[in-house]
Each structure stands twice: as C-alpha cells, then as structure tokens.
Amino acid sequence: MENNELKKYSFSTLCVHGSGGADPTTGAISIPIYQSSTFKFKSARHGAQLFAGEIEGYVYTRLGNPTQAAFEREMAFLEGGEAALAFASGMGAISSVIFALCRSGENLVSTNTLYGGTHNFFKETLPRFDIDVREVDTTNLENVINVIDDKTRLLYIETPANPTLTITDLKACARIARDYQIPLVVDNTFPTPYFQRPLQLGADIVIHSATKYIGGHGDTVAGVVVGKKDFIDELRGKFLRDLGAVISPLNAWLLVRGLKTLAIRMEKHQQNAIKIAKFLQFHPKIKRVWYPGLTTHPQHELAKKQMEGFGGMVSFEIHGGRRAGEHLMNAVKLITLAVSLGDVDSLIEHPASMTHSTYSAEELAECGITESLVRLSVGIEDARDLIEDLSQALRKVKV
Ligand SMILES: *Cc1c(COP(=O)(O)O)cnc(C)c1O
C-alpha cells in the first residue's frame, strides 16, 4: 500500500496492518525471524560497497537485520517519524541517544521525575563523562528556561512521568527547544503512539522502552528510537555500532507481533485504569490517586489537550505509609508484585524502595514520590476481578 492510501485508515487499523505488508522475498505475512549473525556478499566488491555505504544491504546483525528493520519500519510509521532504530533495551536506546548528542563539558536539561534507571544514568554515569544533567520540575517551564545555557545540547522529557504521572506541556517544550536550537527528546513509553505522538507536537526524537506496552506481554526487553533519517543513520553507524546494544532478531519479531494488538490492548488498559482510579479515589484507606484521566489530576486539562487517552498506569498514596503499602502489595492475589509495566497482567510495586531507589531521599521528596506511593500497571484482565482483588487486599490493611 502507498503511504497516502494508508492515511485514510484509523490508527488501530494501521497497528494491525502495518506499513509494508508481506515479506518481500517470501510473501510470508508474518516477517520471518532472520536468525543470522552475518550475511553473504555477492562478491568482494559488493562487500566493499556495503561497508563504504555506497549501496544498501545487510552485513552483520549488529549493523542491521531484516527482522529488526521490519520492527523499525513499523515504529517509525506509527510514531509518524522518518526512521527508527531498535535497541537491546530502553536504557540502550536512551544512553546511545545521549552519547550521540552530548560531549564532555556539555549538559542536558531534563524532567526531574524520570524512570529510575534514566535518573541513575543521568546522575551517576554521565557525570563521569563530564556531562552535566539539570533535572527540573518541568510542569513549570520557567524552570527549564532558567537552567538552559549555551552548553545545553538537548531537552529530555518524560510525560506522563514515572511514577507520579505528572504531565509536561510538549508543545511548549518544543517551542523552547526551537528557540534554543536544541532537540526535544521525549520518552513515550507510558502513553505509546496510541495515546500520544510527540513528533506531531513538535518533538524531534522519541524513545521507548519497548519492553513495556510495545511488546506488551512481559517476555522481551528492548528499546527503540524514532526521529529524522539523518539522526537515525548517525545513531546506527556510530553509536549502535560502537556501543553494541543491538536487539536480537527474535525480540524484534516479538515486538512486531506486539504492535498488531497495541490498539486493543491500550484501550483495555485504559478502560480498566479509569475504573480502578475511580474505585481507589473514593476508598477510605486511600489518601490520593494519581491518574491523568481524573479531573482531580493537576494537569488533567493539559493531558486532554496533548494526549488521545490517559493510559494504563495508576499511582496512589495509601493511609498508613510504607507499612500499609507493603501490606497491600503482599495481600493482593491476582495482581503480581513485580516491577516493569505495560504487560497484559497487572503489576504492583513500591517506587521509593524499588524502581526509584536510585533517587536520594531529597530527590524523592522533590518529585512527590512518597513512602506511601504505590504504582499499579493495570493489565487487561476483567476490571471487576482487579477491583475485587484490591478490595480484599485493602480490607486486610491496617491504617
Ligand atoms: C522501563 C523504562 C525504561 C528503561 O527501559 P528498559 O527496557 O528496562 O531498559 C525507560 N523509560 C521508561 C519510562 C521505562 O518505564
């Protein structure tokens, strides 16, 4: 199908059908898993031409593989970008992008509420390379403008942020980034392109931990970057090549399959999340619920404006602090006590002691990640069963 013909279809149809159709060599409707590390050259000259970049083709799987390429094509298509590059993990994607954009002596400006691993990379690893990270509360963009200087090389935003689900204004960030001529990089893991397409709002680069909703089944660790073709080519040719965080063909295949059900999964995640958020909101043992779809969320209006839905993540504070939270997490029966998110099964965890234990006590306080905060990745089970499970567990909690 031609690209303009595809435009008449809705996003959920595009998730199922993808951009390209069947495998060009075999006609297989499911892209084959090209489980090969290396590719035969037709002649010595052919090999030399491939290495010189004079012609396109496959050389060695760290530099590209047809199954990986199929996943990249679909991600670029769904995010509305020119090109994409897959990685072995979300952190592989994030670290490669930052190293591609920043040199020692330079800095980046970022949201202060981030995935714990990203925060650790920003605050522990990057300073060893003399790259300074300025994490600020991006719900007030004055904070961003105040710390940008002539050594700032990018603006990095996670929205909705993990785990507090605070929302940052992407259009306004894109304007700031343009004013200072730096790229806006957005971690779009939580909403996925089904609910938010940052490139259309003015962002330059989108990153995913594809481990989460893109794969969707809790069976794959992977990452992906979407952006302009020039940038993606440089990322592949220099940083994937040198840092080596390459995705395996099997994992790329699992992600292509995951994308086919992205729309229907995201719808169900969201339907369930809304019901659970409303149930928790009025529960006497719950102090506060964080879900962008609730009118009580401080940036609900902004979420409505820049997102097409609110996603499947719900965080809440429980009366009785950390002990009550631990009691709840030990008492659930259907919901699994585990980190990660975006799986078909519901997962519950305690950010302050688990995913966000890389934050210092002061940093946790600054971001509003309290000891009593519990994060729930709402799965696609029947909402009644999930609410019943939370309900029985909350009955056991002493506040
Ligand atoms: C999990 C996650 C990451 C890191 O991805 P991995 O695949 O675990 O390396 C980055 N950002 C967000 C928002 C995440 O949830």
The ligand as an SDF file (V2000), in Angstrom:
LIG
                    3D

 15 15  0  0  0  0  0  0  0  0999 V2000
   11.4680    0.6730   31.6980 C   0  0  0  0  0  0  0  0  0  0  0  0
   11.6440    2.0680   31.2820 C   0  0  0  0  0  0  0  0  0  0  0  0
   12.8600    2.4910   30.7150 C   0  0  0  0  0  0  0  0  0  0  0  0
   14.0580    1.5750   30.5630 C   0  0  0  0  0  0  0  0  0  0  0  0
   13.8140    0.5650   29.6470 O   0  0  0  0  0  0  0  0  0  0  0  0
   14.4770   -0.9080   29.7000 P   0  0  0  0  0  0  0  0  0  0  0  0
   13.8440   -1.5850   28.5390 O   0  0  0  0  0  0  0  0  0  0  0  0
   14.1330   -1.5040   31.0270 O   0  0  0  0  0  0  0  0  0  0  0  0
   15.9560   -0.7290   29.5490 O   0  0  0  0  0  0  0  0  0  0  0  0
   12.9300    3.8070   30.2750 C   0  0  0  0  0  0  0  0  0  0  0  0
   11.9030    4.6660   30.4220 N   0  0  0  0  0  0  0  0  0  0  0  0
   10.7300    4.2880   30.9720 C   0  0  0  0  0  0  0  0  0  0  0  0
    9.6230    5.2860   31.1040 C   0  0  0  0  0  0  0  0  0  0  0  0
   10.5650    2.9880   31.4390 C   0  0  0  0  0  0  0  0  0  0  0  0
    9.4090    2.6340   32.0030 O   0  0  0  0  0  0  0  0  0  0  0  0
  1  2  1  0
  2  3  1  0
  2 14  2  0
  3  4  1  0
  3 10  2  0
  4  5  1  0
  5  6  1  0
  6  7  2  0
  6  8  1  0
  6  9  1  0
 10 11  1  0
 11 12  2  0
 12 13  1  0
 12 14  1  0
 14 15  1  0
M  END
$$$$
